[in-house]
Amino acid sequence: MSNPVFFAPAGSLDQLHSGAEFILEGSEARHAVTVKRLAVGESVDIADGAGARLTGTVADVGAGTLTVTVADVVFEEQPHVRLVLVQALAKGDRDELAIETATELGIDAVVPWQSERSIVRWKGDRAAKAHAKWESVVTAAAKQARRSWIPSVRPIVDSNGLAKAVAEADLAIILHEDAKNPLREVLGKLDVDDASPREVLLIVGPEGGISPREVTRLSDAGAVTALLGHHVLRSSTAGPAAVVLASDVLGRW
């Protein structure tokens, strides 16, 4: 069974070596001590959310601290083909469910998208709170999945902003029920033997689907449409399903 994972600030593990002691503080330490009830001698992993992972054993527990004796510190590289889920805002927390599941499955970044047909709107103070909530969701999911990397939550975009992101991506795919080519076939055209970093956008619309005008706009910017199976999936399901298939086809799994 894998060790439980707790997150420390980015960069805080860089100078550690075998035999050293690391003190975890704050909410993560309190969670380890009061919720998980870790005890002296138990194995634990500490990750910094940016690829570094410490493996060690608990040396001491306090009211708000966890002291760990370091066994090893490793750095896990990101895949050279990065997957980014562009998730349209959706009602009933379905967008949060989508990014949570996609994080557990290995997504590298998520982009909140204010599409034309999104019922939910991020405006004013709500935008900052909603963005922070998405960051909290992906952090918790990364912890559950024992990941060393926490996916980044990029700034919200409207359809104009998304068109610019599409133009800059190596491959941008609109998951659409009217598409002619299967997602596997579209993904298969990407040269995965090229070792240079690549970025693939997986674009998912809201409950009402992506408007024809948006499909045209994104296609003009360079996106391609792809069919994900024979059934119409919910907004919360399409992204994670695409992550699974893409991870297999692109050799990430």
C-alpha positions as CSV (number, residue, x, y, z in Angstrom):
1,M,0.0,0.0,0.0
2,S,1.3,3.5,-0.9
3,N,2.2,6.0,1.8
4,P,-0.2,8.8,2.7
5,V,0.8,12.1,1.1
6,F,0.8,15.6,2.6
7,F,1.8,18.8,0.9
8,A,4.5,21.2,1.8
9,P,5.3,24.6,0.2
10,A,6.9,24.4,-3.2
11,G,10.7,24.3,-3.0
12,S,10.8,23.4,0.7
13,L,12.2,19.9,0.0
14,D,14.9,20.9,-2.5
15,Q,17.9,20.9,-0.1
16,L,17.0,17.8,2.0
17,H,19.1,14.6,2.1
18,S,18.8,11.2,3.6
19,G,18.9,11.3,7.4
20,A,17.8,14.9,7.7
21,E,14.6,15.9,9.5
22,F,11.8,17.9,8.0
23,I,9.1,19.6,10.0
24,L,5.7,19.9,8.4
25,E,3.5,22.6,9.8
26,G,0.1,24.2,9.4
27,S,-3.1,22.6,8.2
28,E,-1.4,19.7,6.5
29,A,0.4,18.7,9.7
30,R,-2.8,19.0,11.7
31,H,-4.6,16.8,9.2
32,A,-1.8,14.2,9.5
33,V,-1.8,14.2,13.3
34,T,-5.5,14.7,14.2
35,V,-7.3,13.2,11.3
36,K,-5.0,10.5,10.0
37,R,-3.5,10.0,13.4
38,L,-0.1,9.2,12.2
39,A,2.2,7.9,14.9
40,V,6.0,7.7,15.4
41,G,7.5,5.1,13.2
42,E,4.9,5.2,10.4
43,S,5.9,5.8,6.8
44,V,4.8,9.0,5.1
45,D,5.4,10.9,1.9
46,I,5.7,14.7,1.8
47,A,5.3,16.4,-1.7
48,D,5.7,20.0,-2.6
49,G,3.1,20.0,-5.4
50,A,5.8,20.8,-8.0
51,G,7.4,17.4,-8.5
52,A,9.5,16.8,-5.4
53,R,8.6,13.9,-3.1
54,L,10.1,13.1,0.3
55,T,9.8,9.6,1.7
56,G,10.4,9.1,5.3
57,T,9.2,8.0,8.7
58,V,7.4,10.0,11.4
59,A,9.9,11.0,14.1
60,D,7.7,13.2,16.3
61,V,4.1,14.6,16.4
62,G,3.0,17.8,17.9
63,A,-0.2,19.8,18.2
64,G,0.4,21.4,14.8
65,T,3.6,19.8,13.6
66,L,4.8,16.6,12.1
67,T,8.5,15.8,12.1
68,V,9.7,13.3,9.5
69,T,13.1,11.6,9.2
70,V,14.1,11.7,5.5
71,A,14.8,8.4,3.8
72,D,14.9,9.7,0.2
73,V,13.9,12.8,-1.9
74,V,13.1,12.3,-5.5
75,F,11.9,14.6,-8.3
76,E,9.2,13.3,-10.6
77,E,9.3,14.9,-14.1
78,Q,6.1,15.9,-15.8
79,P,5.1,14.0,-18.9
80,H,6.5,15.6,-22.1
81,V,2.9,15.6,-23.5
82,R,0.9,17.6,-21.0
83,L,-2.9,17.3,-20.9
84,V,-5.0,20.4,-20.1
85,L,-8.7,20.2,-19.4
86,V,-10.6,23.2,-20.6
87,Q,-13.8,22.8,-18.6
88,A,-16.9,25.0,-19.2
89,L,-18.5,26.3,-16.1
90,A,-21.5,24.1,-15.2
91,K,-24.3,24.1,-12.7
92,G,-24.7,21.8,-9.8
93,D,-20.9,21.6,-9.1
94,R,-20.5,19.3,-12.2
95,D,-17.5,21.4,-13.3
96,E,-15.8,20.8,-9.9
97,L,-16.6,17.1,-10.2
98,A,-15.0,17.0,-13.6
99,I,-11.7,18.6,-12.5
100,E,-11.6,16.5,-9.3
101,T,-11.8,13.2,-11.3
102,A,-9.5,14.5,-14.0
103,T,-6.9,15.4,-11.4
104,E,-7.1,11.9,-9.9
105,L,-6.6,10.5,-13.4
106,G,-3.5,12.7,-14.1
107,I,-4.5,16.0,-15.8
108,D,-1.7,18.5,-15.7
109,A,-3.7,21.8,-15.7
110,V,-7.3,22.9,-15.9
111,V,-8.8,26.1,-17.5
112,P,-12.2,27.4,-16.4
113,W,-14.1,28.5,-19.4
114,Q,-17.0,31.0,-19.4
115,S,-18.8,29.6,-22.5
116,E,-21.8,31.2,-24.1
117,R,-24.1,28.5,-22.8
118,S,-22.7,28.3,-19.3
119,I,-25.5,29.0,-16.8
120,V,-23.0,29.6,-14.0
121,R,-21.2,33.0,-14.2
122,W,-18.0,34.0,-12.4
123,K,-18.3,37.7,-11.8
124,G,-16.7,40.1,-9.2
125,D,-15.9,38.6,-5.9
126,R,-17.5,35.4,-6.9
127,A,-14.8,34.9,-9.6
128,A,-11.9,35.0,-7.1
129,K,-13.7,32.7,-4.6
130,A,-14.7,30.2,-7.3
131,H,-11.1,30.1,-8.7
132,A,-9.8,29.5,-5.2
133,K,-12.4,26.7,-4.8
134,W,-11.2,25.0,-8.0
135,E,-7.6,25.2,-6.6
136,S,-8.8,23.6,-3.4
137,V,-10.6,20.8,-5.3
138,V,-7.5,19.9,-7.4
139,T,-5.2,20.0,-4.4
140,A,-7.4,17.6,-2.4
141,A,-7.7,15.3,-5.4
142,A,-4.0,15.3,-6.0
143,K,-3.5,14.4,-2.4
144,Q,-6.0,11.6,-2.6
145,A,-4.3,10.3,-5.7
146,R,-0.8,10.5,-4.0
147,R,0.5,12.8,-6.7
148,S,3.7,14.9,-6.5
149,W,2.3,17.5,-8.9
150,I,-0.8,19.6,-8.2
151,P,-2.4,20.7,-11.5
152,S,-2.4,24.4,-12.0
153,V,-5.7,26.2,-12.3
154,R,-5.2,28.8,-15.0
155,P,-7.2,32.1,-15.1
156,I,-10.7,31.9,-16.4
157,V,-11.2,32.6,-20.1
158,D,-14.1,33.5,-22.3
159,S,-14.4,32.2,-25.8
160,N,-12.1,34.9,-27.2
161,G,-9.5,34.0,-24.7
162,L,-9.9,30.3,-25.4
163,A,-9.4,30.9,-29.1
164,K,-6.0,32.5,-28.3
165,A,-5.1,29.5,-26.2
166,V,-6.1,27.1,-29.0
167,A,-3.9,29.0,-31.4
168,E,-0.9,28.5,-29.1
169,A,-1.5,24.8,-28.3
170,D,0.2,21.9,-30.0
171,L,-3.2,20.3,-30.3
172,A,-6.6,21.5,-29.3
173,I,-9.5,19.1,-29.3
174,I,-13.2,19.9,-29.0
175,L,-15.1,17.0,-27.6
176,H,-18.3,17.1,-29.7
177,E,-21.1,14.7,-30.3
178,D,-21.4,15.7,-34.0
179,A,-17.7,15.1,-34.7
180,K,-16.8,12.6,-37.4
181,N,-13.4,11.4,-36.2
182,P,-12.9,9.3,-33.0
183,L,-10.8,10.9,-30.3
184,R,-8.3,8.0,-30.5
185,E,-7.7,8.7,-34.2
186,V,-7.3,12.5,-33.6
187,L,-4.8,11.9,-30.8
188,G,-2.9,9.4,-32.9
189,K,-1.8,12.2,-35.2
190,L,0.3,13.8,-32.6
191,D,4.0,12.9,-32.8
192,V,4.7,11.5,-29.4
193,D,8.3,10.5,-30.3
194,D,9.3,14.2,-30.3
195,A,10.8,14.7,-26.9
196,S,10.0,18.4,-26.8
197,P,7.2,19.4,-24.4
198,R,3.8,19.3,-26.0
199,E,0.4,20.5,-24.7
200,V,-2.9,19.1,-25.7
201,L,-6.1,21.0,-24.8
202,L,-9.2,18.8,-24.2
203,I,-12.2,21.2,-24.5
204,V,-15.5,20.3,-22.8
205,G,-18.7,22.4,-23.1
206,P,-21.5,23.0,-20.6
207,E,-24.7,21.0,-20.1
208,G,-26.2,22.7,-23.2
209,G,-23.2,21.9,-25.4
210,I,-20.9,24.2,-27.2
211,S,-22.7,26.7,-29.4
212,P,-22.1,26.4,-33.2
213,R,-20.6,29.9,-33.2
214,E,-18.1,28.8,-30.6
215,V,-17.2,25.6,-32.5
216,T,-16.6,27.7,-35.6
217,R,-14.5,30.3,-33.8
218,L,-12.3,27.6,-32.1
219,S,-12.0,25.6,-35.3
220,D,-10.8,28.7,-37.1
221,A,-8.2,29.1,-34.4
222,G,-6.9,25.6,-35.0
223,A,-9.0,23.3,-32.9
224,V,-10.3,20.0,-34.2
225,T,-13.5,18.2,-33.2
226,A,-13.4,14.6,-31.9
227,L,-16.0,12.0,-31.0
228,L,-15.8,10.5,-27.5
229,G,-17.8,7.2,-27.8
230,H,-21.3,6.6,-29.1
231,H,-23.2,8.2,-26.2
232,V,-23.7,11.7,-25.0
233,L,-21.8,12.3,-21.8
234,R,-22.4,14.8,-19.0
235,S,-20.1,17.8,-18.7
236,S,-18.7,16.2,-15.6
237,T,-17.9,12.9,-17.4
238,A,-16.5,13.8,-20.8
239,G,-13.3,15.4,-19.6
240,P,-12.2,12.5,-17.3
241,A,-13.1,10.0,-20.0
242,A,-11.0,11.9,-22.5
243,V,-8.1,12.0,-20.0
244,V,-8.1,8.2,-19.7
245,L,-8.1,7.6,-23.4
246,A,-5.5,10.3,-24.1
247,S,-3.2,9.0,-21.3
248,D,-3.3,5.5,-23.0
249,V,-2.9,6.7,-26.6
250,L,-0.1,9.2,-25.8
251,G,1.9,6.7,-23.8
252,R,1.5,8.5,-20.5
253,W,0.2,5.3,-18.7
